[in-house]
Amino acid sequence: AASGDYSNLAASGDYSKLAASGYNSNLAASGHYSNLAASGDGSKLAASGDGSKLAASDDGSKLVASGDYSNLVASGDYSNLAASGDGSKLVASGDYSNLAASGKNSICMAAGYASTAQVGENGVIVLPYYDGIRTRVAVGYVGENGIEPNVEYKVNNNGIFEKVNM
């Protein structure tokens, strides 16, 4: 654990636990079932073990996991979350967040406006939109209504998924 600004933490053993509360912290773990958490702006967290859990609470956070069944959560605006393992779950509550899960059966959920998401085969995307009266959510399933795997989507004000122009 580290509480100072610009802290760097790394662990390679299974069941590792790392936490940092300072700004611009960097955390990395390669062991299975790693737990990483950072509350500072601009935090960067990475884990390659299956079942990894990563959480960041401030704007501009970047979370990456490559193991199956990884869980990534970010609450700050402009957060970036990416997971390549099957069955991964990504959740972002900040506006303008980007979520990408390339593994099969993954789920990307964003509560913040203007967020984008992409999932792999058999994945599910949940994004909010404002219909002019209230906030609603659109749910997209890969293979239904033209939703394709590994393509980045946003939702328009009519609740329709649209491909993000690259």
NORTA-V315489 format. One record per backbone hydrogen bond with DSSP energy under -0.5 kcal/mol. CO is the residue of the C=O (numbers start at 0). NH is the residue of the N-H. E is the energy in kcal/mol with one decimal. If there is no record, write none. Layout:
co	nh	e
CO	NH	E
CO	NH	E
This chain:
co	nh	e
1	20	-1.7
1	21	-0.5
3	6	-1.0
6	25	-2.1
8	27	-1.4
10	29	-1.6
12	15	-1.0
15	34	-2.0
17	36	-1.4
18	1	-2.1
19	38	-1.5
21	24	-0.9
22	5	-3.1
24	43	-2.1
25	8	-2.9
26	45	-1.6
27	10	-2.1
28	47	-1.5
30	33	-0.9
30	48	-0.5
31	14	-3.0
33	52	-2.4
34	17	-2.8
35	54	-1.6
36	19	-2.1
37	56	-1.4
39	42	-1.2
40	23	-2.8
42	61	-2.4
43	26	-2.8
44	63	-1.9
45	28	-2.1
46	65	-1.7
48	51	-1.1
49	32	-2.7
51	70	-2.6
52	35	-2.7
53	72	-2.0
54	37	-2.0
55	74	-1.7
57	60	-1.0
57	75	-0.5
58	41	-2.0
60	79	-2.7
61	44	-2.8
62	81	-2.0
63	46	-2.1
64	83	-1.8
66	69	-1.0
66	84	-0.5
67	50	-2.9
69	88	-2.5
70	53	-2.7
71	90	-2.3
72	55	-2.1
73	92	-2.2
73	93	-0.5
75	78	-0.9
76	59	-2.8
78	97	-2.7
79	62	-2.8
80	99	-1.8
81	64	-2.1
82	101	-2.1
82	102	-0.6
84	87	-1.1
85	68	-2.8
87	106	-2.3
88	71	-2.5
89	108	-2.6
90	73	-2.1
91	110	-3.1
91	111	-0.7
93	96	-0.8
94	77	-2.8
96	115	-2.3
97	80	-2.7
98	117	-1.2
99	82	-2.3
100	119	-0.8
102	105	-0.9
102	119	-0.9
103	86	-3.2
105	123	-2.1
106	89	-2.7
107	125	-2.5
108	91	-2.1
111	114	-0.8
112	95	-2.9
115	98	-2.1
116	152	-2.8
117	100	-2.7
118	149	-3.7
119	122	-1.9
120	104	-2.6
122	141	-2.3
123	107	-2.4
124	139	-3.1
125	109	-2.4
126	137	-3.2
128	130	-0.5
128	135	-3.1
133	130	-2.0
135	128	-2.5
137	126	-2.2
139	124	-2.9
140	143	-2.3
143	146	-2.1
146	142	-2.9
147	150	-0.8
151	163	-2.7
152	116	-2.0
153	161	-2.9
155	158	-2.1
159	155	-2.4
161	153	-2.5
